Amino acid sequence: MPFQTNGVRNYKKELNWEKTSKPKRVKDRAARNKARAIMEKAGKVSKGDGKDVDHKKPISKGGSTTKSNLRVQSASKNRSYPRKKNGAMK
């Protein structure tokens, strides 16, 4: 459990996680949510369809959240890129 101390789960910290997370993570999550909304509006994905919205040029590499930089992929294909030990893409 990520919010566990001495075997006791800290529900209060879990609920406030977004407020305490790092600003860069919050900004990146907002960009991913915006990308999903753009593709939903275009009718290419729907809620619960098991598809991921992928950035052709990743946000971490300076990519933007514009329709021309987005594509729809299966979740398994989108999450199978080679990664570094810290989870960032190579």
C-alpha positions, -999 to 999 in steps of 0.1 A, spaced: 0 0 0 14 34 -9 -1 52 21 6 27 48 25 32 80 31 4 105 4 -17 88 -22 11 92 -37 26 61 -39 64 61 -71 72 43 -69 109 50 -36 111 32 -50 90 3 -79 113 -2 -57 144 -2 -31 128 -25 -38 151 -55 -34 182 -33 0 170 -20 14 155 -52 42 174 -70 30 202 -93 47 186 -124 27 154 -118 -5 174 -115 2 193 -147 10 161 -166 -21 144 -153 -42 174 -164 -26 172 -199 -35 135 -201 -71 142 -190 -73 170 -216 -60 147 -243 -87 121 -234 -114 147 -235 -103 159 -270 -105 124 -284 -138 117 -267 -152 148 -283 -139 137 -317 -157 103 -311 -126 82 -313 -128 68 -277 -154 64 -251 -154 59 -214 -146 23 -204 -135 12 -238 -101 -1 -227 -83 22 -251 -55 47 -243 -49 81 -258 -13 83 -267 9 113 -274 30 107 -306 56 130 -291 54 124 -253 47 152 -229 79 143 -211 99 149 -243 82 183 -250 51 171 -269 19 190 -268 -17 181 -262 -31 190 -297 -52 168 -319 -24 164 -344 -1 149 -316 -27 124 -303 -36 89 -314 -57 60 -299 -40 27 -291 -48 -3 -271 -38 -1 -234 -13 -29 -237 4 -14 -267 6 21 -253 21 9 -220 47 -14 -235 73 12 -245 108 6 -232 113 25 -199 141 36 -176 143 24 -140 125 55 -128 96 48 -152 104 75 -178 105 65 -214 139 59 -230 
